[in-house]
């Protein structure tokens, strides 16, 4: 089979690699669509992992083969592959911190070499613990493979929206209107909030408005905080979601978030970035800072329903 093999920083090679061999509890998927996640780009552009590897984890495809011990799945079924499934019994899992579970973090779906997702290949192998514990989701008729590939990133964004406690009627600032920021715009609308987006690119600003943002501004607009104050009766937004790893975006969010509001970090910053802040700003204004990383096992069905039934995409 063919695969896009990571051979070093900024080195991808389109190669012939062996078809993965199945154990009795495993499933082989013929990849139809795989999303390109920002994390994939980082893995390719920076020395984070030793080569060779085959990345790609936002995968939708068709079951090509099943191991002898697999039940409930048949060749020909269309499925979404979820590459993270937690152990469900460690202290993190018992506290619903599934993304901190070591089993969750250990990616095991593979198309060869060190398991790294495997979606950038003709076929990907899904290991037994993922097959047996909810890591395959059947794609309904009428849903395209492209739509289905959004189940995993939708889960990640939905987790952040729920963690931030966004309620109907609340106003939410979304810094960055790239793919993730645009998903936030749609999900904020989905839970009944009002989205305000910022970006540097006019095309993304326009897209945010098309997808339902109440307003969208250029992130370099010197009057940004004034305009947001005007939209929020002088209060500021209830929640800010940082969808770009920018210290400038953080300070904009801090300026635009109301007293008693929340700021959630979703984008991963470079490790060398440090943000100086006077803690009294948080103390006196009662601003909550929080982070949200990856997906939640609890939200798998809801994320799938949003894509398959809710018409988010």
N, C-alpha and C positions, 0 to 999 in steps of 0.2 A: 504494500500500500504506500501511498504518498503522504508525506508529513512535512510541516514547516519546522525544522529543527533549529533550536537555539545553539549556536556554536561559540558564543562569546558576546561581549558587549557590542551591540549594533550589528551582530552577525547572525543572519537567518539563512538557512540553506534548505531549499526544496529538495527532499531526498526520498529515495525508496527505503522503507524500513520494514522489518518483519511484522506480519499481522500478530497482534497479541494472542497468546494462548490462554484459554479459559480454564480455571479451576471449576469444580462441580457447582460451586455456589455463586458463580460470576455470570455477568451478562456482557455481550459485545454489542456496541451501538454503532450503526453506520451514521456518521455525522452528516446532517443536512444543513444546519446553520450553527455558527458559533460567534458570539459577540466578542468584540475587542474591548476589554476592560482597561481602564487606566492603569490598574495594577499590572496587567500584562505588558503595557508599554514601559513601565518602570523596570520590570524584570528584564526586559530586552535592552534598555538603555543604560542600566547601571549594574555594577558588579555585585549583585545581590545573591546570585546562585551560580554554582559551578555548572558548566556545560558538560555533556549535551543534555538538553531537555526539550520536551514538547509541551508548550503552555496551552492555554485556552480552557475556560471553565464555564462559560455561559452557553451551554450546549443543548441543542435540540436535535433529535434524530429518530432513527427507526431501529428497532431491535433486529440484529442480524443473526444472533446465536444466543442460546441460553445453556448454562451448565445443567448437568443431569439432576442436581438437587434443587434447582430453582422451581418454585411454584408461583402461579399467579401472573406470570408474564410469558408472552408468546412471540415467536418470530413474526415480524411485520407490524407490531404495535409501534405507534409513534409516542415518543416519550421526551420529557425534559429530564436532564441529568443534573442532580444536585451534588456537587463535589465535596460538600461539608456535611457530615452527620456526626453529632456529638455522642459521647459514650452513655449519657443519661444517668450516670451514677456517681460521678466525681462531685466534689463540693461545689464546683462552679455550675455544673448542670443542675444540681439540686437547688441552687439559688437563681436559676434561669439565666445565668451568665454563660450561655452555650458557646459563644464565640471565644471564650477564654479556655475552654476544654482542650486538652492536649490532643485528644483523638480528633476533635473537630479541626484543629489547626493542621493536623498531619494529612495533607492532600494525598489521596491514594488512587483516584481515577487516573488512568495512564494510557498512553499510546506507545510506550517504550521508554527506555532509559530510566532515570530517577522519576518516580511519579510526580507529575506537575500539572495535572489537569487533563492534558491530552486532547483537547478539542481541536487543535490545529492539525488535524490528521483526518484521513478517510474514515478511520475507525477508532473508537476509544473503549477501553475495558473498564467496567464498573465492578469494584470488588464486592465480596459477599456482604460485608456489614452495611454497606450503603444500599445494596439491593434489598436486604431484609428489613431495613429500618427506615423506610420512607424516602430513600434517595432517588427513586424514579417516580415521575408523575405522568400519568397518561394524558396525552393531548387530545382534546375533543375534536370531533369533526367540525369543520368550519373555522378552525383556528390555524393560521399559517405557522410554519416552522419559525419564521422571523418573529412573529408575535410571541410564540412560546418561549423563545430564547430570552425574553425579558422577565421571566418569572424570578430568577435568582437576583438580578439587580433590583427588581421591584421589592423583593423581601428586604434587601439591605436598606433601601430608602424608607420603606414602611416602618421598619424597626426604629429608625431615627425619628420619624414623625410621631410615633407612639411614645417613644422615650421622652420627647420634648413636651408631651402632653398637650398637643395642639387641639383646641376645642373649636366647635362651630362658632363662627363669628369673629374669631381671633385673626389678627393680621400678622403675617409672617414675611420677614425679609429673607430672600434667598440670594446669597452672594455667588454669582457664577451661573450662567444659563447655558452651560454645556449639556451633554446628555443627562448627567445626574441632576443638575439644577433644573432641567426641564421636567424630569420625572418628579422632582419635588413640587414644582408648580402644579402638576396634575394631581399629585397625592394630597397636597394642601386643599385643593378644591374638593377632592374626594371626601375628605373628612369635614368639609364645611367651612374651611378657613378662607382667608383672602391672601393671595400671594403677591408680593412685590419683588421683582427680580432685578438684578444688576449684572452687567457684563460690559466688556470692552468692545465687542463686535456688534455692529448694527444688525447683522443678520440674526444673531442670537437674541438680541433685544426684541426684534420683530417676532421671532418664533415664540418667545415667551408670551407675548401678547396674544398670538394666535392660539396658544394652548391654554389660555384662560387666566393669565396674570392680570390682576387689577391694574397694575402699572409696571413699567419696566424702564430703567434708567441706565445711562452710561455711568460706569463705576467711577469715572474720573470727573463727573459733574461736581463742581465745587459747592453747588447748592443741594446736594443729595439729602443731607439731613434735614434741611429746611423743607424740601418737597415731601419727604416722608412724614415730617411733623404735620404738614398741612393735610395729608391723607389720613392722619390718625388723631385729629382733634388736639394736636399738640402733645400727645402722650408719647409717641414712639411705638414701634411694633411690639407685639407681645413676645414673639420668638424670632430669633435670627438663626438661620441654618447656613453654616459656612461650607459651601460646596467647592471652594477653591483654596489651595494652601498658600494664603497670602496674609502677611501680618497687617498690611494696609486694609484688607477686607475685614480683618478682625476689629481693628480700631474704628472702621466705619460702622460695623455692627454695634460696637459698644456705644457709639454716639447715637445710633438710631433706635436702640432698644430701650423700652420704657423702664421706669423703676419697678422692681419686682418681676422683671422679665427674664428670659432665658436665652443663652447663646449656646448652640450645639456645634461642636467641631465634627464634621463628617469627612472632609478631605484630609489626607495624610500629608503632613509637612515634612520637608527634608529634616533629617536628624539634627543638623547643625543650626537650625533656626531656633532662636529664643525670643520670646515676646515679653518685654519688660512691662509690668503693670503695677500700679499702686493698689495694694489690696483694699485700701479704704474706699476705692471706687466701687468694688463689689460689695463691701460691707455696708456702706452708707446707702447705696441704691438697691441693695438686696438683689443683685444680679446672680443668677445661677449659671455657672459654666459646666458643661458636660460634653462627653464624647460618645460617639456611636460607631462601632466597628463591625463590619460584615453583617451577616444575616442572623435570624433567629429561627430555631427549629419550631417554635410555637406558631410562627407566622407563615409556615409553608402553605397551608391550605388557603389562608386568606389571600396571600400574594398570588397564588394560582387562580383563585376565584376572581380577583381584580382583573387579571389579564383575560381569563377565559369567559367571564360573565360580565364584569363591570365595564368592559370596553375602554380601559385606560389607554391601550395602544391602538 
